[in-house]
Every structure is written in C-alpha cells, then in structure tokens.
Amino acid sequence: MLTYIEEYYQFLLKNPDKANHKILVTYEKLVRDIYNPVQVSFFNEISEENETHTYIFNLEKSMRPIQFIEKFCKHSKGKWAGKAVILELWQKAFIQALFGFVDKDTGLRKYKKGILFVARKNGKSTIDAGLGNYMLVSSGEGGAEVYSIATKKEQAKVVWEEAKRMIKKSPALAKRIRTLVGGLYYDKTESFFKALASDSNSLDGLNAFFVIGDEIHAWKDKNLLDVMFDSMSAREEPLFLETSTMGTIRENVFDNEYEYACGIIEGYEGLESGIFDETVLPIIYELDNPNEWQDEKKWYKANPGLGTIKNIKDLRDKVNRAKNNPTELTNLLCKDFNIRQNDQDKWLTFDIANNENTYNIEELFDTYAIGGVDLSSTTDLTCATLLIVKKRKKYVMQQYFIASERLEFKIKDDKIPYDKWEKRGLVTVCEGAKVDYSKVTEWFLNIKNQYEIAPLWVGYDPWNSNYWVEEMKENGFEMIEVRQGAKTMSNPMKLLEADLIEKNVNYNNNPVLKWCLCNTAVKRDENDNIRPIKGQKQRARIDGTVSLIIAYCVLFDKMNDYLALQEVWNEKRKT
C-alpha cells in the first residue's frame, strides 16, 4: 500500500502541468526519505557535543491527525456545512509528511516547523483549524497550549473561529471541548486553544506546544514570531505551522521565511547555495513563471485544490477581467497564483540559467577577450569577468572578491558557502572591511601572463572606481565606462538571455555565477527596456550577473571590431 506522500508524488509525475518545480523536488525528497532513513547531526548546547539522530517514517503516527480530522471535524460553512471533512490528497500528503517522520530511538517528530504557502481558497484554513483541534485533543500532550497567532487579534481569530465552528458542528467534539469566548478548553488534559496577537496584554509565561501563524505575508514585525519560538523551547515535541498566501509587503517576515524555505529546497537539489535544515518542512505552491497565469493547464501549480475546493469558473472570470485591468492583475497574481508582487520580474528560470558544460582553460590559450567588472560596496561581492568568443560559442571566466569582515556571519547566518567557493579558487578573500581592488588588477594580469588571454577592452561601472581604473590603465588595459541603466544594458542583457536559452554560454559550471543568475530580477521602463536588479531574496547577490552584462555591453558595442581582430590574430597564429 502506498503512502499518501508516494501517491501524491506519482500523481505529480503523471501530471507535470500541475506540479511546480519546488513541489516536485520536495516530494521527491520525502519519498526518498521514507525508504532511506535520514541521519542528522545536531549540536547539543548542554553537552557541547554533536548528537546524531536517525529519522524513520512511522505510518501509524502519520495517519493519526488525518483520521482525527476526517472522523471528528465538520465543515462549518457553505454547501458542506455539517458534513465530515474529507481531505484532499495533497492535504493528506502534507500532514502525513509533517507528522510521520520520527526519531528512530525516541519516536519524537523530526519536523519542528511546517511551512505551507498556497494560493487562497485552497483549503489551508481547514488544515490549520483541523490540526489545531487535533493537537488540542489527541496529541497525547498534557497541558497543551495551542495558539493561533497574528500581529492583529482579528486575524489571529480567523483560524481559531474556524476551529470553534468545527467543534460546534461535531457532536463528538462538542461533548468534550468547552467553547468559551476566550478559548477552547479540553479539561481531560488541561489543554487550551487560544487566539493571540502581538497587541495582547502579555506574551510572558507562554509554554506553547502547537502554534499556527496564518497569513504571515501581512506581518511587518518579527517580534511575535521570535517570542512564540522561544515559548516552545521547554516542550519535548513542539510544532510551529506557518501558512500564507503571497503578499505585496516586501522585506518583511514573509520574505525572510520564504527565502529560507526556498534555500532548504535548493539544499534538496544539492545546490551549494542551499540550506541544510531537516527540522523544517517547506511546501510551496506557486507558478514557476509569472506568465503561466494565462495558461489554464498551469493554474494547478499554485492551486492544488482547483476544481474541488476552489471554483475553476470563478478563477477563469478573474483571469479574464485581469487581462484588461493591471490593478486586478497584481492582486490575481499575488493571491490566486502565489507570485510575490512589486515592480520587478524574475529574469531567468533555473533551467535557463543552468549550464553544466565545462571547458579546460588550456583550450582558450592565446586569444583575445573582453572584460567586465562590477566593483562592490563594503558588504557585496566584487566580480571580474573575461568573455571570449570562439567559433560562435561564448566562454566565461570569473573571479569573485569579498572582504573578510563579517564573512563568518555570511557563511553561518546567510547560509552562503563562501568558504567552499574559496577552497575551489572561485572567491578571493581580502583582509579587512573592504575589497582590495588591486587584487582584481592582479587577476587580469595573471590570466594575461599565464594563459595569454588578453582583454581588448575592460568595461566598468564608474561608481567608486577612479583609482582602480587608473591602476588598470597603468598596466596597459583599455577601460570603457558602462553605466548601469536600462538604456545601456537592455539590449546586451536580452542578447545574454538568448545565449543562455540556447546554451551558448559556457561558464565552466561556476556555481557562484549560477547563483547570481538565479538571484537576478529585472526592472522594466515604459519602453520595455530592462536592467538587472537584486531579486527578493535578502541574502542574494547579483554581482556576477552584472559583471557579465557589463562585458556583454562592451561586446555589443565592439562586436565587429572584436571579431575582426580575433580573425586577424588567428591568421597570424597559423603562419
């Protein structure tokens, strides 16, 4: 018999239009973990030693919350009011994963936190309220404190009120749970379920067991989140459940949580920029590409309950209205297709950015190149690029530079593997608080002297570059100013995109550049000109992308001259 996790994964494989990339990666990992127990090491602060735990899948424990919800919880509204809750396959798979993986020795849950980001009207409130009631009554926890939280009491009460209505519609639960104005009480274990907000009179003395943070896209303040996490520390088996649609408030609690969840999924893929955290389960339903909102077959990627829980005709009507109304389109993309909204668009998909082709630098010996440099501020990367056109293929060499100050913080807290990249020779660490730009000059000179790869021109952004430009000129390099605006960068950036789509850019599978490309967003002007900007990830960097685009700007302007000189040079080499 297949688990719901396996059944759902097989469904996704058979219906690729209904599966976004993040969901496929996550469920592939979960299926793998069922049959291959995961060993995880944690640092124990008390013993000051690492502890290794083995996590297995326990089918019985995975089924308990599902069986509870479907047996005891009743719908409270609409045509299903009073009828038993029958969970969708995707809901069962999520709950089963959240509760089914346990420590082999102790039986305690692996996951301490579940993240569910899904478009509106797909049944997340049913999950929230149903699990809230389960953790109140059937978790086996004495004195369980269950909270539905938000920054405002009205929002916090949404899930709590739904749980309360579920209980009143269920004769079995109504007999056992007292439903009062201030909370739900299960006297047998002295447990309660309350709504709590950051504007509550006191947040002191909490001993939370299960916390539901709903619609965190609207949260501007991280304080409540921190307080609730701290309040769970005394529990042996706590669980925090975050659920939300996307939002339009940027650089808030949601963006941090979304970014962290994406980082975990990147870790599942084995990407060096990924985050390893086996205590958090990230489930993200969204479109892979914002343009997919016009393709009905792709709507399921963000709406797993479409056609059953969520009315497909209503969504069609919204889509048709939005086609002629930009204001409605923003709301539609955000709430119905789970695409974060602001004035920027994602530039490349991972499949476009990814190119695993490599080259031997000896193959590029004795040739002309074009340089591009993006100098950093104190906290950013500096990137130097060499772009070589050979037999209609483009080859990219890059070196990154970063200041040593706060580097450890970036590695540990931002989960960016600069230390690994340094060991591979991809990143140069400069002592102090700033990048030593003379190291950039040295890199160009070393490549020129060692491999005879000579840049005809080196493009640069004039910001903060005066003395370094003079240093480069003194060493014989011809420097070309490239300003980072849409007018200058738009066409070269579009040329680079076309080359990446055609897999015409061999960047030697450089993970830093791949990371930068995936982090890059675009901003458009009224004439559809584009320029690169940092995306919505707070820890992301795009310096490698900008450096490459600067080189493309020079190539775009000097293409005929470059090819002509390259041809003359090749003829000389033959003779």
C-alpha positions in Angstrom: 0.0 0.0 0.0 1.4 3.4 -1.0 1.6 6.2 1.5 -0.3 9.4 0.6 3.2 11.0 0.1 4.1 8.4 -2.6 0.6 8.5 -4.1 0.8 12.3 -4.4 4.3 12.2 -5.9 3.2 9.7 -8.5 0.2 11.9 -9.3 2.6 14.9 -9.9 4.8 12.9 -12.1 1.9 11.8 -14.3 0.5 15.4 -14.4 3.6 17.6 -14.9 1.4 20.7 -15.7 0.1 20.5 -12.1 3.5 20.3 -10.5 5.8 23.3 -9.9 9.5 22.7 -9.6 9.7 23.3 -5.8 6.8 20.8 -5.1 8.4 18.1 -7.3 11.8 18.5 -5.6 10.3 18.4 -2.1 8.1 15.4 -2.6 10.9 13.5 -4.4 13.0 14.1 -1.3 10.2 12.9 1.0 9.7 9.7 -0.9 13.4 9.1 -0.8 13.4 9.6 3.0 10.6 7.0 3.5 12.9 4.3 2.3 16.3 5.7 3.2 16.3 6.8 6.9 18.0 10.2 7.3 20.8 10.6 9.8 21.1 14.2 11.1 23.7 15.7 13.5 22.7 18.4 15.9 24.8 20.4 18.3 23.7 19.8 21.9 24.3 23.0 23.8 24.1 21.2 27.2 26.7 18.5 26.5 28.5 20.7 23.9 28.7 17.7 21.6 27.2 16.7 18.3 24.3 14.2 18.6 23.3 12.0 15.6 19.7 11.1 15.2 18.2 8.7 12.7 14.7 9.6 11.3 12.4 6.9 10.0 8.8 7.0 8.7 6.1 5.8 11.0 2.9 5.2 9.1 0.7 4.8 12.2 1.8 8.2 13.6 1.4 9.8 10.2 -2.2 8.7 9.9 -3.4 9.9 13.4 -4.1 13.6 12.5 -5.6 12.7 9.2 -8.0 10.1 10.8 -8.9 12.6 13.6 -9.8 15.4 11.1 -11.8 13.2 8.8 -13.7 11.4 11.7 -14.4 14.3 14.1 -14.1 17.6 12.2 -17.1 19.0 10.3 -17.3 21.7 7.7 -18.9 24.9 9.1 -19.9 26.9 6.1 -21.5 26.7 2.6 -22.8 23.6 0.9 -20.7 21.3 3.0 -21.7 22.7 6.4 -22.2 20.0 8.9 -20.6 17.3 6.7 -17.4 15.5 7.6 -14.1 17.0 6.3 -12.7 14.8 3.6 -9.1 15.9 3.0 -7.7 16.2 -0.5 -4.7 14.0 -1.5 -2.3 17.0 -1.4 -3.5 17.9 2.1 -3.1 14.3 3.3 0.4 14.1 1.8 1.4 17.3 3.6 0.0 16.3 7.0 1.5 12.8 6.7 4.9 14.2 6.0 4.7 16.7 8.8 3.8 14.0 11.4 5.1 10.8 10.0 8.9 11.2 10.2 10.1 10.5 13.7 13.3 9.8 15.6 14.1 6.1 15.5 15.0 5.9 19.2 12.7 8.3 20.8 9.7 8.4 18.4 9.6 12.2 18.6 8.7 14.1 15.4 11.5 15.2 13.1 9.8 18.3 11.9 9.5 21.2 14.3 8.2 23.6 11.8 5.9 23.2 8.7 5.7 25.9 6.0 2.7 25.9 3.7 2.5 28.6 1.1 -0.5 28.2 -1.2 -2.9 30.5 -3.2 -6.2 31.5 -1.5 -9.3 29.4 -1.3 -7.4 26.1 -1.5 -8.3 24.7 2.0 -5.3 25.9 4.1 -7.7 27.1 6.9 -9.2 23.6 7.0 -5.7 22.2 7.7 -4.9 24.9 10.3 -8.2 24.5 12.2 -8.3 20.7 11.9 -4.7 20.3 13.2 -5.3 22.9 15.9 -8.2 20.7 17.2 -6.1 17.5 16.9 -3.2 19.0 18.8 -5.6 20.1 21.5 -7.4 16.8 22.0 -5.5 13.8 20.5 -1.8 14.6 20.5 -1.2 13.0 23.9 0.3 16.2 25.3 -0.7 17.1 28.8 -1.3 20.8 29.4 -1.1 21.5 25.7 -1.1 25.2 24.8 -2.3 25.7 21.2 -2.2 29.2 19.7 -3.4 30.8 16.5 -1.3 33.9 16.2 -1.1 37.1 14.1 0.0 40.7 14.6 -3.7 41.7 15.0 -6.2 39.9 17.1 -8.8 39.9 14.3 -6.5 38.0 12.0 -5.4 35.6 14.8 -9.1 34.8 15.5 -9.8 33.7 11.9 -8.3 30.2 12.3 -9.4 29.9 15.9 -13.0 30.8 15.0 -13.0 28.1 12.2 -11.8 25.6 14.8 -14.5 26.6 17.1 -17.2 26.2 14.4 -15.8 22.8 13.5 -16.2 21.7 17.1 -19.8 23.0 17.4 -20.8 21.1 14.2 -19.3 17.9 15.6 -21.3 16.2 18.4 -18.3 14.1 19.4 -16.0 17.2 19.9 -18.8 19.4 21.3 -19.2 16.9 24.2 -15.5 17.1 25.1 -14.4 20.6 24.4 -15.7 23.7 26.2 -16.1 26.6 23.7 -15.8 29.9 25.5 -15.3 33.5 24.3 -11.7 33.5 25.2 -10.7 30.0 24.2 -11.3 26.3 23.6 -10.7 24.0 26.6 -10.1 20.3 26.8 -10.3 19.6 30.5 -9.2 16.0 30.4 -5.6 17.1 29.8 -5.9 20.7 31.0 -5.2 21.9 27.5 -6.5 25.0 25.6 -6.6 26.7 22.2 -6.5 30.5 22.1 -6.0 33.3 19.6 -3.1 35.5 20.4 -1.7 38.7 18.8 1.3 41.0 19.4 -1.1 43.6 20.8 -2.2 41.2 23.6 -1.7 42.4 27.1 1.1 39.9 27.9 3.2 37.5 26.0 5.1 36.4 29.1 4.9 33.0 30.6 3.8 31.1 27.5 4.6 27.4 27.1 3.4 26.8 23.6 3.0 23.3 22.2 1.5 24.0 18.8 1.5 27.4 17.1 -0.3 28.4 13.9 0.9 31.5 12.2 -1.6 32.3 9.5 -1.2 34.9 6.6 2.3 35.9 7.7 2.6 37.9 4.4 0.9 40.7 6.3 3.3 40.7 9.3 5.7 43.6 9.4 7.2 42.8 12.8 9.3 39.7 13.6 8.9 40.1 17.3 5.9 37.9 17.7 7.5 35.1 15.7 10.6 35.2 17.9 8.5 35.2 21.2 6.5 32.2 20.1 9.5 30.2 19.1 11.2 30.9 22.4 8.0 29.9 24.2 8.2 26.4 22.7 11.7 25.6 23.9 10.5 23.8 27.0 8.3 21.3 25.0 9.7 18.0 24.0 7.8 17.8 20.7 6.7 21.3 19.7 5.4 22.2 16.3 5.1 25.6 14.5 2.9 25.8 11.4 3.2 28.8 9.1 0.6 29.2 6.4 0.1 32.0 4.0 -0.6 33.3 0.5 1.9 35.6 -1.1 1.8 39.3 -0.3 2.9 42.7 -1.6 4.8 43.9 1.5 8.5 43.5 0.8 11.4 42.9 3.1 9.1 41.7 5.9 8.7 38.5 7.9 7.3 36.6 5.0 10.2 37.3 2.7 12.6 36.0 5.2 10.6 32.8 5.8 10.0 32.3 2.0 13.7 32.8 1.3 14.7 30.3 4.0 12.1 27.8 2.7 13.5 28.2 -0.9 17.0 27.7 0.5 16.0 24.4 2.1 14.6 23.2 -1.3 17.8 24.3 -3.0 19.6 22.1 -0.5 17.4 19.1 -1.5 18.7 19.7 -5.1 22.3 19.6 -3.9 23.0 23.2 -4.8 25.9 24.8 -3.0 23.8 27.8 -2.1 21.2 25.5 -0.4 20.4 25.4 3.3 20.5 22.1 5.3 17.7 22.0 7.8 15.9 18.7 8.5 13.7 20.3 11.1 11.7 22.4 8.7 9.2 21.1 6.0 8.7 23.6 3.2 5.7 23.2 0.9 5.4 26.0 -1.7 2.6 26.1 -4.3 3.3 28.8 -6.9 3.7 29.2 -10.6 7.1 28.5 -12.0 6.8 31.5 -14.3 4.5 34.6 -13.8 3.4 34.3 -17.4 1.8 30.9 -16.7 -1.3 32.7 -15.3 -2.6 32.8 -18.9 -2.3 29.0 -19.3 -5.2 27.3 -17.6 -3.4 23.9 -17.5 -0.7 25.5 -15.3 -3.0 27.0 -12.7 -2.9 23.9 -10.6 0.8 24.6 -9.7 -0.4 27.3 -7.3 -3.9 25.9 -6.7 -3.8 22.2 -5.7 -7.5 22.3 -4.7 -8.6 23.8 -8.1 -11.8 22.2 -9.3 -12.7 20.7 -6.0 -12.1 23.1 -3.1 -11.6 26.2 -5.4 -14.1 27.0 -8.1 -12.4 27.0 -11.5 -15.1 29.1 -13.2 -14.6 31.9 -10.7 -10.9 31.8 -11.4 -11.5 32.0 -15.1 -13.7 35.0 -14.7 -11.0 36.7 -12.6 -8.3 36.0 -15.2 -10.5 37.4 -18.0 -11.1 40.6 -16.0 -7.4 40.9 -15.2 -6.3 40.8 -18.8 -7.6 44.3 -19.2 -7.1 45.6 -15.7 -3.5 46.0 -14.4 -4.7 46.6 -10.8 -6.7 43.4 -10.8 -3.8 41.6 -12.4 -1.5 42.4 -9.5 -4.0 41.1 -7.0 -4.7 38.0 -9.1 -1.0 37.1 -9.5 -0.4 37.5 -5.8 -3.4 35.9 -4.2 -4.6 33.4 -6.8 -1.3 32.3 -8.4 1.0 32.9 -5.4 3.5 35.2 -7.1 5.1 37.9 -4.9 4.3 41.3 -6.3 6.3 44.5 -6.6 7.8 46.4 -9.5 10.2 43.7 -10.6 10.0 40.5 -12.5 12.1 37.3 -12.2 14.6 37.2 -15.1 15.6 33.5 -15.6 14.3 30.2 -14.6 16.8 27.7 -13.1 16.7 25.6 -16.3 17.7 28.6 -18.4 20.5 29.7 -16.0 21.8 26.2 -15.6 24.6 25.0 -17.9 26.7 22.1 -16.7 29.1 22.2 -19.6 32.8 22.8 -18.7 36.0 23.6 -20.5 39.7 23.4 -20.0 41.3 26.8 -19.7 44.1 25.5 -21.9 41.6 25.4 -24.8 41.4 29.2 -24.6 45.1 29.8 -24.5 46.5 32.7 -26.6 43.3 34.6 -27.5 41.5 37.9 -27.2 38.8 38.6 -24.6 36.5 41.3 -23.3 36.5 42.2 -19.6 33.7 43.3 -17.3 33.9 44.3 -13.7 31.3 45.1 -11.0 33.0 46.7 -8.0 31.4 46.1 -4.7 30.3 48.2 -1.7 31.5 47.1 1.7 29.2 44.1 2.0 28.8 42.9 -1.6 30.9 40.8 -3.9 33.2 42.2 -6.4 33.3 40.3 -9.7 35.8 40.3 -12.6 34.7 38.7 -15.9 36.5 37.7 -19.1 34.3 36.9 -22.1 35.8 35.0 -25.0 34.0 34.4 -28.3 35.4 31.3 -30.1 33.7 29.5 -33.0 30.4 31.3 -32.3 30.5 30.0 -28.7 31.0 32.2 -25.7 33.2 31.3 -22.8 33.1 33.0 -19.4 35.9 33.2 -16.8 35.1 34.9 -13.5 36.8 35.6 -10.2 34.9 36.9 -7.1 36.3 39.0 -4.3 34.9 39.6 -0.8 36.1 41.3 2.4 36.9 39.1 5.3 35.0 41.2 7.8 31.5 39.6 8.6 32.4 36.7 6.3 31.8 34.2 9.0 28.4 35.7 9.7 27.5 35.4 5.9 28.5 31.8 5.9 26.7 30.8 9.1 23.6 33.0 9.2 23.1 33.7 5.5 24.0 30.0 4.7 26.1 31.1 1.7 29.1 28.7 1.1 31.8 31.3 0.5 34.3 29.1 2.4 33.7 26.2 -0.1 33.9 28.6 -3.0 37.2 30.0 -1.7 38.7 26.5 -1.4 37.8 25.9 -5.1 39.6 29.1 -6.1 36.4 30.8 -7.2 36.4 33.5 -4.5 39.3 35.6 -3.2 39.0 36.8 0.4 40.5 40.2 1.1 41.5 41.0 4.7 39.6 43.8 6.4 36.3 45.6 5.8 36.7 46.3 2.1 37.7 44.5 -1.1 41.3 45.3 -2.2 40.7 46.3 -5.8 44.4 45.8 -6.6 43.6 42.1 -6.3 41.2 42.5 -9.3 44.1 44.0 -11.3 46.3 41.1 -10.3 43.8 38.6 -11.5 43.6 40.2 -15.0 47.4 40.3 -15.2 47.8 36.7 -14.1 45.3 35.4 -16.7 47.1 37.5 -19.4 50.6 36.4 -18.4 49.8 32.8 -17.6 47.4 31.9 -20.4 47.9 34.8 -22.9 44.3 35.7 -22.7 44.3 39.4 -23.4 41.3 41.6 -22.9 41.0 44.2 -25.7 38.7 46.3 -23.5 37.5 46.1 -19.9 34.1 47.5 -19.1 33.4 49.0 -15.7 30.8 51.0 -13.8 32.2 54.4 -12.9 30.9 54.3 -9.4 33.7 54.2 -6.8 36.2 53.2 -9.4 38.5 56.2 -10.0 41.8 55.0 -8.6 41.3 51.4 -9.7 40.7 52.5 -13.3 43.9 54.5 -13.3 45.7 51.4 -11.9 44.3 49.3 -14.7 45.3 51.9 -17.4 48.9 52.0 -16.0 49.0 48.2 -16.5 48.1 48.6 -20.2 44.3 47.8 -20.1 41.9 49.9 -22.2 39.0 50.8 -20.0 35.4 51.5 -21.2 32.8 53.1 -18.9 29.5 51.3 -18.8 26.7 52.9 -16.8 24.1 50.6 -15.1 20.9 51.9 -16.7 18.2 50.3 -18.8 19.2 52.3 -21.9 22.7 51.0 -21.8 22.1 47.4 -20.5 18.8 46.4 -22.1 19.9 45.1 -25.5 23.1 43.4 -24.2 21.0 41.8 -21.4 18.5 40.5 -23.9 21.3 39.1 -26.0 22.8 37.3 -22.9 19.3 35.9 -22.2 19.0 34.5 -25.7 22.5 33.0 -25.4 21.7 31.3 -22.1 18.5 29.9 -23.5 20.4 28.4 -26.4 23.1 27.1 -24.0 25.6 29.2 -25.9 27.4 30.5 -22.8 29.9 28.1 -21.2 30.7 29.4 -17.8 32.5 26.3 -16.7 29.6 25.3 -14.4 30.6 28.1 -12.0 28.2 27.7 -9.0 28.7 31.4 -7.9 27.7 32.7 -11.3 24.8 30.2 -11.5 23.6 31.5 -8.1 23.9 35.1 -9.2 22.0 34.5 -12.4 19.1 32.8 -10.4 19.1 35.8 -8.0 18.7 38.4 -10.7 15.4 40.2 -11.3 14.6 42.8 -14.0 13.1 46.2 -13.9 11.3 47.5 -17.0 10.7 51.0 -18.1 7.8 52.3 -20.2 9.6 51.3 -23.4 10.2 47.7 -22.3 13.9 48.4 -21.7 15.3 46.3 -18.9 18.1 46.4 -16.3 19.2 44.0 -13.7 18.2 44.4 -10.1 18.5 42.3 -7.0 15.6 39.9 -6.5 13.5 39.4 -3.4 16.0 37.2 -1.5 17.6 39.2 1.2 20.8 37.2 1.2 21.2 37.1 -2.6 23.9 38.7 -4.7 23.8 39.5 -8.4 27.3 40.9 -8.9 28.4 38.0 -11.1 25.4 38.7 -13.4 26.1 42.5 -13.5 29.8 41.9 -14.3 28.9 39.6 -17.2 26.3 42.0 -18.5 28.9 44.8 -18.5 31.2 42.6 -20.6 28.2 41.9 -22.9 27.7 45.7 -23.2 31.2 46.1 -24.5 30.8 43.1 -26.8 27.5 44.6 -28.1 29.2 47.8 -28.9 32.5 46.4 -30.2 31.3 43.1 -31.8 32.6 43.8 -35.3 35.9 45.1 -34.1 36.4 42.2 -31.7 35.6 39.5 -34.4 37.8 41.3 -36.9 40.8 41.5 -34.6 40.2 37.9 -33.4 40.3 36.7 -37.1 43.5 38.6 -37.8 45.1 37.1 -34.7 44.0 33.6 -35.7 45.6 34.1 -39.2 48.8 35.2 -37.6 48.9 32.1 -35.4 48.5 29.9 -38.5 51.6 31.4 -40.1 
